Amino acid sequence: MSVDQQNVVWRKSRIFKHDVGPSDLSDLSKAVQRALCAETSSARDWSADAPHRGHSDVVALIVQYAYGGTIECGRTDGVYHYWNRIDGYTIDLSGTPHDADAEFVYCPNGATNGLRHVAQERFDILFDRIRI
């Protein structure tokens, strides 16, 4: 078994007790929504009234951890937003609402480099709160 295969098996066993599939994305989404809190948000003004605020980075990291793929980034109204691309599909479990009229600027490749390092503590907290 290669190192990558070992990591995948370990990764799956920490979040899911079986091989992941499309139906698990719904379960993961529900678990993430229940787990969001001030400690896992990057927003200083987080509140329970807007639980998704400041979470797109760590949610994208959780999805990548469970399913692989890449993390993509964009910016609107000066705020960065992160989501996942897996097998050609766009997946955004952060639930972050955006103004449809706002200008959206796609970040260049490499904009997510170092994201895990920056968000590691919040990732760890969220990960512990969402184990399924």
C-alpha positions as CSV (number, residue, x, y, z in Angstrom):
1,M,0.0,0.0,0.0
2,S,1.5,3.4,-1.0
3,V,1.7,6.3,1.4
4,D,-1.1,8.1,-0.5
5,Q,-3.4,5.0,-0.1
6,Q,-2.6,4.8,3.6
7,N,-3.5,8.5,4.0
8,V,-6.8,8.0,2.1
9,V,-7.8,5.0,4.3
10,W,-6.8,6.9,7.4
11,R,-8.6,10.0,6.3
12,K,-11.8,8.1,5.5
13,S,-11.8,6.3,8.8
14,R,-11.5,9.5,10.8
15,I,-14.6,11.1,9.2
16,F,-16.5,8.2,7.8
17,K,-16.6,4.6,8.9
18,H,-16.9,3.4,5.3
19,D,-15.8,4.4,1.8
20,V,-17.2,7.9,0.9
21,G,-19.7,8.4,-1.8
22,P,-22.0,11.1,-3.1
23,S,-24.7,10.4,-0.5
24,D,-22.2,11.1,2.3
25,L,-21.8,14.7,1.0
26,S,-25.3,15.5,2.4
27,D,-24.4,13.9,5.8
28,L,-21.1,15.9,5.8
29,S,-23.0,19.1,5.0
30,K,-25.5,18.6,7.8
31,A,-22.7,17.8,10.3
32,V,-20.7,20.9,9.2
33,Q,-23.7,23.1,9.6
34,R,-24.3,21.9,13.1
35,A,-20.6,22.3,14.1
36,L,-20.1,25.9,13.0
37,C,-19.2,28.2,15.9
38,A,-17.2,31.3,16.8
39,E,-14.1,29.3,17.4
40,T,-14.1,27.9,13.9
41,S,-14.9,31.2,12.1
42,S,-12.3,33.6,10.8
43,A,-14.8,36.5,11.2
44,R,-14.4,38.6,14.4
45,D,-18.1,39.5,14.2
46,W,-19.4,35.9,14.0
47,S,-22.8,35.3,15.5
48,A,-25.3,32.5,15.6
49,D,-27.6,34.6,13.4
50,A,-25.0,34.3,10.6
51,P,-23.3,31.0,11.4
52,H,-21.7,30.5,8.0
53,R,-19.7,33.8,8.2
54,G,-16.0,33.2,8.1
55,H,-16.1,29.5,7.5
56,S,-15.6,29.0,3.7
57,D,-11.9,28.3,4.2
58,V,-12.2,25.6,6.9
59,V,-15.2,24.0,5.3
60,A,-13.4,23.7,2.0
61,L,-10.5,22.1,3.9
62,I,-12.8,19.6,5.5
63,V,-14.3,18.7,2.2
64,Q,-10.9,18.3,0.6
65,Y,-9.8,16.2,3.5
66,A,-12.8,13.9,3.1
67,Y,-13.0,13.7,-0.7
68,G,-9.7,15.1,-2.2
69,G,-9.9,17.5,-5.1
70,T,-8.8,21.1,-5.1
71,I,-9.8,24.2,-3.3
72,E,-10.7,27.3,-5.4
73,C,-10.9,30.9,-4.3
74,G,-12.7,34.0,-5.3
75,R,-13.2,37.5,-3.9
76,T,-16.3,39.6,-3.7
77,D,-16.7,43.0,-1.9
78,G,-13.1,42.4,-0.6
79,V,-14.0,39.1,1.1
80,Y,-12.4,35.9,0.1
81,H,-14.5,32.8,-0.5
82,Y,-13.3,29.2,-0.9
83,W,-15.0,26.2,-2.4
84,N,-14.1,22.8,-3.8
85,R,-13.7,21.2,-7.2
86,I,-13.9,17.4,-7.2
87,D,-14.0,15.4,-10.5
88,G,-15.2,18.5,-12.4
89,Y,-17.9,19.3,-10.0
90,T,-18.1,22.5,-7.9
91,I,-19.0,21.8,-4.3
92,D,-19.6,24.6,-1.7
93,L,-20.8,23.4,1.7
94,S,-20.0,26.7,3.4
95,G,-23.5,28.0,2.8
96,T,-22.2,31.5,2.5
97,P,-24.7,33.8,0.8
98,H,-23.4,36.3,-1.7
99,D,-25.1,39.3,-3.3
100,A,-25.9,38.2,-6.9
101,D,-25.1,41.7,-8.1
102,A,-21.7,41.9,-6.5
103,E,-18.6,41.7,-8.7
104,F,-16.9,38.4,-8.2
105,V,-13.2,38.1,-9.0
106,Y,-11.7,34.6,-9.3
107,C,-8.3,34.2,-7.6
108,P,-5.4,32.9,-9.6
109,N,-4.0,29.4,-9.1
110,G,-1.9,29.3,-6.0
111,A,-4.1,31.6,-4.0
112,T,-5.0,28.8,-1.7
113,N,-1.3,27.8,-1.0
114,G,-0.8,27.8,2.7
115,L,-4.5,27.8,3.5
116,R,-4.2,24.8,5.8
117,H,-1.4,26.3,7.7
118,V,-3.3,29.6,8.3
119,A,-6.5,27.8,9.3
120,Q,-5.1,24.8,11.0
121,E,-6.4,25.5,14.5
122,R,-9.9,26.3,13.3
123,F,-9.8,23.2,11.0
124,D,-8.8,21.0,14.0
125,I,-11.7,22.3,16.1
126,L,-14.2,21.9,13.3
127,F,-13.0,18.5,12.5
128,D,-13.4,17.3,16.1
129,R,-17.0,18.8,16.1
130,I,-18.1,17.1,12.9
131,R,-16.9,13.5,13.2
132,I,-19.7,11.4,11.7
